[in-house]
Amino acid sequence: QVQLVESGGGLVQPGGSLRLSCAASGSIFSIRTMGWYRQAPGKQRELVAAITSGGSTNYADSVKGRFTISRDNAKNTVYLQMNSLKPEDTAVYSCNAEVVNTARAILSAWGQGTQVTVSS
């Protein structure tokens, strides 16, 4: 069993910054790609950013230049540094990890989600 626990969401003014963290724990052998997704009310969930175990990254066009994804493989943790936040960034942010568990099965694990609200 694998668990992902997110932290760092909250309320911030436009132009402000937040840093999200997501720590994986449980029966983990290794973690492949880790990513952050978001879902705003009435909209579909979208990929915000992803990072491979080797450090390759990709970003949604809407966040390029403002958000930075990183990971600490020793801690099984992924981070999302969000700068220059805009009201349209308001959403529930969830992390996802492609986990190889100790039985060598490949699982897609999700966190519970954390609310980010950008408002004055």
N, C-alpha and C positions, 0 to 999 in steps of 0.2 A: 504494500500500500504506500502511496506517495501523496504527500500534502504540500500545497503551495500556500504560503501566508503572505499577504501583501500589507504594506503600511505606507504612510506618507501622504495620503490624500487630504483634502480639506478645501477651505474657502480661501481664495486669493484674489486680489484686485488685478484688473487688466494690466499687463506689462510685468507682472510679478513672476516668481519662480516657485516651483515645487520639485521635490525629489521623491520618486516612488521607489520602493524596494519590494522584492519578492524573493522569499527564501523557500527553497525546496527541502523536504526532509522525508525520511522513510526508507524504504527498501530500494535504494538507488545504487546502481552500478556505475552509470554515467548519464550525462545529460547532453543531448544534441542541441538542437536549436531552442532558444528561449525567446519569447516575444511578449509584447504588450499590445493588447487590443482595447478598443473603447466602443461604447455604445451610448449614444445620446437618445433621449426620449423620442420615440417615433421614427428612429432611424435604425438601419441595419448595423450590426457589429462590423467594425473595420480594423484592419491591421494598422497599428501605429508605427511599430518598429520591431525588428527582429535581429538576433545576433547568433551566429553559429558558435560551436565550441572553439573554433579557431579564431574567432573574433571578427569575422566578416559581418557587415551590417547592411540593412536596407531600411528605408524610411518611406512613409507615406509622403507624397508631395506636399501635403498641407502642413507638415511639421519639419520639413528639411530646413536646416539652418537654425532651428529653435530648440529641438529636442535632441538629446544624446542618449543612446542606449549603451550600457556597459555590463560586464558581468565579472564576478569573482568565482572562478571555477572551484577554488578550494573551499568556498563557503556555499556553493550551490545557490548563489544569489545573483539576481539580475536587477539592474537599476534603470530608472528612466529619469534623467535630468530634464526638466521642462522649464524653458526660459521664454520670456516675451509672451506670456500666456494671453490668449484672446478669449472672449466670451464663447466663441464657437468651439473651444477646446473642452467646454463643459460636458462631462460624460462620466459614466462608470468605467473605470479602467481595470482590466483584468489581465493577469499574466498567464502565460501558457508555456509549458515545457514539454519537449519530446524526450521522454525518459526511458532509458534502458534499465529495467529493474534487475534485482539480483538473480532472478530466474531467466534473465536475458530476453524477457519479453519487452516489446516497445509499446509504451503507453503515452497517451496525450493527456497531460494533467492540467487542471485549471485552478486558479485561485478563486476566492469568493468575490472579488471585486472591491474596489475602493472608489468612493465618489470624489471627483474633482469638480469644483464649481468656481468659475471665473466670473466675478461680478463686482461692480463698484457699489 
